Amino acid sequence: MERTSIEAAAEEVVFLERSATFAGRGCVRLGGSFALYPAASYFASPVESATVREFWLRDVVLDADSMLFFKDGQLIGETRYLQSADECERAFGAQKQVRKVETPEAVAVVSIGRRNYYHWLVQAAPAIDTALRRRDRPIRLALPPLTVWQRDTLALLGHERVPRLDLARELHYFIPDLVYNDFLNGSTNFSSSRLALATLRRMRENVRPSYVPHRWIYVARTDSPQRVAINEPALIEYLRQEGVHIVVPGSLDLADQIDLFRSTRVVIGPHGAGLSNVVFCQQGTLLYELLPARYTNACFNRLARACELDYWADIFAAEEHGPAARCRWQIDVSVVKDRMRMIRAMYS
């Protein structure tokens, strides 16, 4: 399967943001365990602001299942984000009906990552919001079926009445005019974007107070089968005794999640999509992240720093077998207790 770059395929490329050093005000405190994992040194490195480009393309084909795009029989490489070569080959070779999009507006889309709360919040929402706030060209959204919290996102941003094409995953779509931006290809994940932050602030500002405020919260992963911390119940019991509010964000509607996080002072939790809500915290809030040794992903480190939060973290031993994204691990509660004493001294 041949590939082309999105720059080569585009009729027009517009720079919306250019990268520069980001001078955030939050502090970073990494536990001694980080010395054992050199790959995690990235957590302490400076944050850059994002380069965000907007691409205008003509006559492209979308596979609605994979959200891959093809131009003149070639895969547009940047759209394969989060997908393997085999998945791209299957999408390319699939014999599907092609439906032409008959609309006067340009079409804006999301990526396959929109199924995950983190990817929806920090990629899809800014991509949609940025495209729709361009006043020089009319836009129609082309989206797969949405969850309740995804529809709520559009409503909070004022886009619930924007014309929309509902995509059917079993079809290919021929799109005469398409707008696509860098939020969707993962290139902005570990940087700070003023456009993305503006989108998220609009969401926060449009939520009315609705949830009982809690100054300290623990974001539990008791609803997820991935990266299970085998002693999380013991940690939860300790934190509850310390007066920390235990929350499973997925059990709340979007407005309550936003309201809870914007009113808290300290967020504690293992790495997981629920921590994405730190984008709604106020400047100076602390995020204390617990990480399994086999999954030292810095995405929440970068999010926290982009939002000018304080960021603390510790790494804990994990089982060596199986996929890293599903590894089981154990939190050393004594380490957390030591951290809690320090946090109480500084953030109470």
C-alpha positions as CSV (number, residue, x, y, z in Angstrom):
1,M,0.0,0.0,0.0
2,E,1.4,3.3,-1.1
3,R,1.4,6.4,1.2
4,T,1.5,10.1,0.9
5,S,1.9,12.8,3.5
6,I,-0.9,15.1,4.4
7,E,1.1,18.1,3.3
8,A,1.5,16.6,-0.1
9,A,-2.1,15.8,-0.4
10,A,-3.5,19.1,0.9
11,E,-4.7,21.9,-1.3
12,E,-3.9,24.4,1.4
13,V,-2.0,24.3,4.8
14,V,-2.6,27.0,7.4
15,F,-0.5,27.4,10.5
16,L,-2.7,28.0,13.5
17,E,0.1,27.8,16.2
18,R,3.8,27.5,16.0
19,S,6.0,25.7,18.5
20,A,7.9,27.7,21.2
21,T,9.2,27.1,24.7
22,F,6.4,27.1,27.1
23,A,7.0,28.9,30.4
24,G,4.5,27.3,32.7
25,R,4.3,28.1,36.5
26,G,3.7,24.7,38.0
27,C,6.3,22.7,39.9
28,V,7.4,19.1,39.3
29,R,8.4,16.7,42.0
30,L,9.3,13.1,40.9
31,G,9.8,10.4,43.4
32,G,13.1,8.5,43.9
33,S,11.7,5.6,41.9
34,F,12.2,7.6,38.7
35,A,16.0,7.0,39.0
36,L,15.4,3.3,38.3
37,Y,13.7,4.0,35.0
38,P,15.8,6.2,32.7
39,A,13.1,6.3,30.1
40,A,10.9,8.3,32.5
41,S,13.4,11.2,32.5
42,Y,11.1,12.8,29.9
43,F,8.8,13.7,32.8
44,A,11.2,16.4,34.0
45,S,12.0,17.9,30.5
46,P,10.7,21.3,29.4
47,V,7.3,21.5,27.8
48,E,7.0,23.0,24.3
49,S,4.0,24.7,22.9
50,A,2.4,22.9,19.9
51,T,2.6,23.5,16.2
52,V,-0.9,23.2,15.0
53,R,-1.6,23.1,11.3
54,E,-5.0,23.0,9.5
55,F,-5.1,21.1,6.2
56,W,-7.7,21.6,3.5
57,L,-8.0,18.6,1.2
58,R,-10.1,17.8,-1.9
59,D,-11.5,14.5,-3.2
60,V,-10.4,12.1,-0.4
61,V,-11.9,8.8,0.6
62,L,-12.7,8.1,4.3
63,D,-13.0,4.6,5.7
64,A,-15.6,5.3,8.4
65,D,-14.6,2.3,10.6
66,S,-10.9,3.1,10.9
67,M,-11.1,6.9,10.2
68,L,-8.3,6.5,7.7
69,F,-8.1,8.7,4.7
70,F,-6.9,7.9,1.2
71,K,-6.1,10.2,-1.7
72,D,-5.7,8.9,-5.2
73,G,-5.4,5.4,-3.9
74,Q,-2.7,6.3,-1.4
75,L,-3.0,6.3,2.4
76,I,-2.6,9.7,4.0
77,G,0.0,8.6,6.5
78,E,-0.8,11.0,9.4
79,T,-4.3,9.6,9.7
80,R,-3.1,6.2,10.7
81,Y,-2.6,7.4,14.3
82,L,-3.1,4.5,16.9
83,Q,-3.4,1.9,14.2
84,S,-1.1,-0.9,13.1
85,A,0.1,-1.5,9.5
86,D,-2.2,-4.6,9.4
87,E,-5.2,-2.5,10.3
88,C,-4.3,0.0,7.6
89,E,-4.0,-2.8,5.0
90,R,-7.4,-4.2,6.0
91,A,-9.0,-0.8,5.7
92,F,-7.3,-0.2,2.3
93,G,-8.3,-3.6,0.9
94,A,-11.9,-3.6,2.2
95,Q,-14.5,-3.9,-0.5
96,K,-17.1,-1.4,0.7
97,Q,-19.7,0.7,-0.9
98,V,-18.5,4.3,-1.6
99,R,-21.0,7.0,-0.7
100,K,-20.3,10.5,-2.0
101,V,-20.9,13.3,0.5
102,E,-23.2,15.8,-1.2
103,T,-23.0,18.9,0.9
104,P,-21.9,22.5,0.2
105,E,-19.9,22.7,3.4
106,A,-16.4,21.4,4.0
107,V,-16.4,18.3,6.2
108,A,-14.6,18.1,9.6
109,V,-14.0,14.7,11.3
110,V,-12.4,13.1,14.3
111,S,-9.9,10.2,14.6
112,I,-10.3,6.6,15.8
113,G,-9.0,7.7,19.2
114,R,-12.3,9.5,19.9
115,R,-13.5,6.2,21.6
116,N,-11.3,7.0,24.6
117,Y,-12.1,9.8,26.9
118,Y,-8.6,11.2,27.0
119,H,-8.3,11.2,23.2
120,W,-11.8,12.7,22.8
121,L,-11.1,15.5,25.3
122,V,-7.6,16.6,24.3
123,Q,-7.7,15.8,20.6
124,A,-11.3,15.5,19.1
125,A,-12.9,18.4,21.1
126,P,-10.2,20.9,20.2
127,A,-10.1,19.7,16.6
128,I,-13.9,20.2,16.2
129,D,-14.0,23.5,18.1
130,T,-11.0,25.0,16.2
131,A,-12.5,24.0,12.8
132,L,-16.0,25.3,13.7
133,R,-14.7,28.7,15.0
134,R,-13.2,29.5,11.6
135,R,-15.8,32.0,10.2
136,D,-14.5,32.1,6.6
137,R,-15.8,28.7,5.5
138,P,-19.0,26.8,6.5
139,I,-18.3,23.4,8.1
140,R,-20.4,20.2,8.5
141,L,-19.3,17.6,11.1
142,A,-19.0,14.0,9.9
143,L,-19.0,11.8,13.0
144,P,-19.6,8.2,14.1
145,P,-22.4,7.6,16.6
146,L,-21.7,9.6,19.7
147,T,-21.9,8.7,23.4
148,V,-23.8,10.9,25.8
149,W,-20.7,12.6,27.1
150,Q,-19.5,13.3,23.5
151,R,-22.9,14.9,22.7
152,D,-22.6,16.8,26.0
153,T,-19.2,18.1,24.9
154,L,-20.6,19.5,21.7
155,A,-23.4,21.2,23.7
156,L,-21.0,22.8,26.2
157,L,-19.1,24.2,23.2
158,G,-22.2,25.5,21.5
159,H,-22.0,23.1,18.6
160,E,-24.9,20.8,19.2
161,R,-26.9,22.3,16.3
162,V,-24.0,22.3,13.8
163,P,-25.0,20.3,10.6
164,R,-23.8,16.8,11.0
165,L,-23.4,13.7,8.8
166,D,-23.7,10.5,10.8
167,L,-21.1,8.0,9.5
168,A,-21.8,4.4,9.0
169,R,-18.8,2.2,9.8
170,E,-19.5,-0.2,6.9
171,L,-19.1,2.5,4.3
172,H,-16.4,4.4,2.5
173,Y,-17.1,8.1,2.0
174,F,-15.9,10.2,-1.0
175,I,-15.5,13.7,0.5
176,P,-15.0,16.6,-2.0
177,D,-13.8,19.1,0.7
178,L,-12.3,18.1,4.0
179,V,-10.7,20.1,6.9
180,Y,-8.3,18.2,9.2
181,N,-5.9,19.6,11.8
182,D,-2.9,18.3,13.8
183,F,-4.9,17.7,17.0
184,L,-6.1,14.5,15.4
185,N,-2.8,12.9,14.5
186,G,-1.2,12.8,18.0
187,S,1.5,15.3,17.3
188,T,0.2,17.8,19.9
189,N,-0.3,15.3,22.7
190,F,2.8,16.1,24.7
191,S,2.9,19.9,24.2
192,S,0.9,22.9,25.2
193,S,-1.7,24.4,22.8
194,R,-3.4,27.7,23.4
195,L,-6.2,26.6,21.1
196,A,-6.8,23.4,22.9
197,L,-6.7,25.1,26.3
198,A,-9.2,27.7,25.1
199,T,-11.6,24.9,24.0
200,L,-11.3,23.3,27.4
201,R,-11.7,26.5,29.3
202,R,-14.9,27.2,27.4
203,M,-16.3,23.9,28.5
204,R,-15.4,24.6,32.1
205,E,-16.9,28.1,32.0
206,N,-20.2,26.8,30.6
207,V,-20.8,24.3,33.4
208,R,-22.9,25.6,36.3
209,P,-22.0,24.5,39.9
210,S,-23.7,21.1,40.4
211,Y,-21.5,18.8,42.4
212,V,-20.6,18.9,46.1
213,P,-17.1,20.4,46.2
214,H,-14.2,18.2,47.5
215,R,-10.8,19.7,48.1
216,W,-9.0,16.3,47.9
217,I,-10.0,13.6,45.5
218,Y,-8.7,10.1,44.5
219,V,-9.5,9.1,40.9
220,A,-10.2,5.3,41.2
221,R,-9.8,2.8,38.4
222,T,-12.1,0.2,39.9
223,D,-14.2,0.3,36.7
224,S,-11.3,-0.6,34.4
225,P,-9.9,-4.1,33.5
226,Q,-6.6,-2.6,32.3
227,R,-3.5,-1.9,34.4
228,V,-5.2,-3.2,37.5
229,A,-3.5,-2.1,40.7
230,I,-4.0,-5.3,42.7
231,N,-4.0,-3.5,46.1
232,E,-6.0,-0.5,45.1
233,P,-8.8,-1.3,47.6
234,A,-6.3,-1.0,50.4
235,L,-5.1,2.3,49.1
236,I,-8.6,3.5,48.8
237,E,-9.4,2.5,52.4
238,Y,-6.3,4.4,53.6
239,L,-7.2,7.6,51.6
240,R,-10.8,7.5,52.7
241,Q,-9.6,7.5,56.3
242,E,-7.6,10.5,55.5
243,G,-10.7,12.3,54.3
244,V,-10.0,12.0,50.6
245,H,-13.1,11.8,48.4
246,I,-13.1,8.7,46.2
247,V,-14.5,9.1,42.7
248,V,-14.9,7.0,39.6
249,P,-15.3,9.7,36.9
250,G,-17.0,7.4,34.5
251,S,-20.0,7.1,36.9
252,L,-20.6,10.9,36.7
253,D,-22.0,12.9,33.8
254,L,-19.6,15.3,32.0
255,A,-20.8,18.4,33.8
256,D,-20.4,16.9,37.2
257,Q,-16.9,15.7,36.3
258,I,-15.9,19.2,35.2
259,D,-17.4,20.8,38.3
260,L,-15.7,18.4,40.6
261,F,-12.3,18.9,39.2
262,R,-12.4,22.7,38.9
263,S,-13.2,22.9,42.6
264,T,-10.6,20.5,44.0
265,R,-7.2,21.4,45.3
266,V,-5.4,18.0,45.2
267,V,-6.0,15.2,42.6
268,I,-4.5,11.8,43.4
269,G,-4.8,8.8,41.1
270,P,-3.2,6.0,39.0
271,H,-2.5,6.6,35.3
272,G,-5.8,6.4,33.4
273,A,-8.3,8.3,31.3
274,G,-10.1,9.7,34.3
275,L,-7.1,11.9,35.0
276,S,-7.9,13.7,31.7
277,N,-10.2,15.9,33.8
278,V,-7.3,17.7,35.3
279,V,-7.6,20.1,32.3
280,F,-10.6,21.5,34.2
281,C,-8.6,22.2,37.4
282,Q,-7.6,25.7,38.5
283,Q,-4.0,26.8,38.2
284,G,-1.9,25.7,41.2
285,T,-3.9,22.5,41.8
286,L,-1.7,19.5,42.5
287,L,-1.9,16.3,40.5
288,Y,-0.2,13.3,42.2
289,E,0.0,10.5,39.7
290,L,0.8,6.8,40.4
291,L,2.4,5.0,37.6
292,P,3.1,1.3,36.8
293,A,6.7,0.7,35.9
294,R,5.8,-0.8,32.5
295,Y,3.6,2.1,31.5
296,T,5.4,5.3,32.2
297,N,3.3,7.4,29.8
298,A,3.9,11.2,30.3
299,C,0.6,12.4,28.8
300,F,-0.9,13.6,32.2
301,N,2.5,15.1,33.2
302,R,2.3,17.2,30.0
303,L,-1.4,18.0,30.5
304,A,-0.9,19.1,34.1
305,R,2.1,21.3,33.2
306,A,0.3,22.8,30.2
307,C,-2.5,23.8,32.6
308,E,0.0,25.2,35.0
309,L,-0.8,22.7,37.7
310,D,1.8,21.2,40.2
311,Y,2.8,17.7,39.3
312,W,4.1,15.0,41.6
313,A,4.6,11.3,40.6
314,D,5.9,7.9,41.8
315,I,6.6,4.7,39.9
316,F,5.7,1.3,41.3
317,A,6.7,-2.3,40.4
318,A,4.6,-4.1,37.7
319,E,4.3,-7.7,36.5
320,E,6.7,-8.4,33.6
321,H,4.5,-10.6,31.4
322,G,1.7,-9.6,29.0
323,P,1.0,-6.4,27.2
324,A,2.2,-3.3,29.0
325,A,-1.1,-1.5,28.6
326,R,-2.8,-4.3,30.6
327,C,-0.1,-5.0,33.2
328,R,-1.0,-5.7,36.8
329,W,0.9,-3.8,39.4
330,Q,1.1,-3.0,43.1
331,I,1.2,0.4,44.8
332,D,3.5,0.7,47.8
333,V,1.1,2.4,50.2
334,S,3.9,3.4,52.5
335,V,5.3,5.6,49.7
336,V,1.9,7.2,49.3
337,K,1.6,7.8,53.0
338,D,5.0,9.6,53.0
339,R,3.8,11.7,50.0
340,M,0.6,12.5,51.8
341,R,2.4,14.0,54.8
342,M,4.3,16.3,52.4
343,I,1.2,17.2,50.4
344,R,-0.7,18.1,53.6
345,A,2.1,20.3,54.7
346,M,2.1,22.2,51.4
347,Y,-1.5,22.2,50.1
348,S,-3.8,22.1,53.2
